[in-house]
Amino acid sequence: MAYNELLANRVREALIDFPDVEEKKMFKGITFMVDGKMCVSVSGDELMCRVDPMLTDEILERNGCRAMIHSGKIMKGFVYVDQSVLKNTAEFDYFINLCKAYNKVAKAAKSKKKA
C-alpha cells in the first residue's frame, strides 16, 4: 500500500481543524474519515476525492481528473486527481474544499454487522 506521504501530510494539515479525523488503510492507500464518513484518500500519487455527486461530470472536465470506476460503472461522487495538478496550492485547496463541503451533508456508510 504505497502512497505519497507528502501528499498525505498536506491532507492532514488541511483537516487539522476537524476534531474527529481518523485515518484508515483503504483504497490502496490512506483514507481520511471525518465525522465517521469517508472524506478524502491518498492512493499512490493521487487524491481520491468524495464530492457532491451532482458535480462529478463538471469536475471530470478538469485537467488531471479521472473517474472512479467500479465493476465497469463510473462512481458518481468520487474522482481521482493526479498529484501534478495538486502541486498548485490553489488547486489542492479547491479539491480539499469540495471534499470538506460534501462531508458535511454526506451520509455515513452503513455499519456491517459482525457474524
N, C-alpha and C positions, 0 to 999 in steps of 0.2 A: 504494500500500500504506500507507494511513494507519492508524495505530494510536495508542492512548492512551499517550503516552510516560511520563506519571506512573505509570500502572498498570504499564508495563514496568519502570520503576525500582523499584517495590515488589517485583516478582518478582525482579529482580536481587538486591536486598537479602535476600530470603527464601532465595535459593540461594547466598549468599556462602560458606557453609561447605562447599560441594561443590567438590572440586578440579578436576573435569572437567565444566565447563559451557561449552557452545558455543551461540551464537546464530545462527539461520538464518532467512532470509526465506521464510516458508511460511504457508499458510492465511490469505492476505490480511493478514499482519502479521508478527510476530516470534515464532519458536518457540525455546524453551529446551530444548536437548538436554542430558541429564545422563547421563554414562557411555555416550554414544553412542546414547541412547534418548530419543525424544520424551517430555518431561515435562509441559510446560505451554506454552500460546501466548497471546499478546495479539493479538486481532484486533478492530480497531475499538475499541469501548468494552467489550469482553467478554474474559473469560478463557475459553480452551478448555482444559479440564482432562482429562488422561488419568488415569483412575481404574480401580479394580478393576471389571471388567465385571459382577460379581455385585452391585455397589452402584448400578448405573445407575438402576434404577427408583426406588429409595429416594431418591437424590439429586434426581431429576427432580420429586419431590413438593415440594421446597423452593422458596420464592419466588425469582424471578429466574433460574431454571434452565430450560434448554431442551435438547432432544436435538440431537445432530449427525445430520443426515440426509444420506446419500449414495446416489444412484441410487434414491431412494424408500424406503430402508431406514434404520431407526434403528441407528446405530453404537454398539453396547454398548461401554462403557468410555470414551466421550468425551461430555462435557457442556459446554455454554456457560453461563457465569454472567455476568449483567449487572453492570456497574460499580456501579450503585446499591446492590446488595447488598454489594459489596466495600468500600464506604466504612467499614463497621464492621470494625475490626481483627480482632475475634474471628471474623467470617465469612470474611474474607480468609485468616486463618490456618487455618481449618477446611479450605478448599478447597486451599490450598497443601500442607497436611499430607497430604491424601488423595493428591495428585499425588506427593509425595515418597515416601510409603509404597508406592504401587504401582510406582514407578520401580525400587525395589529388586528386585522379582520379575518385572517386565515383560521381555518378550523384545524384542531389537532387531530392527528391520526388516531383511529380507534385503537385502544389497548387490546393486545392479543391475550387471551386467557391461557394460562398455563394448564397443561393437562394433568 
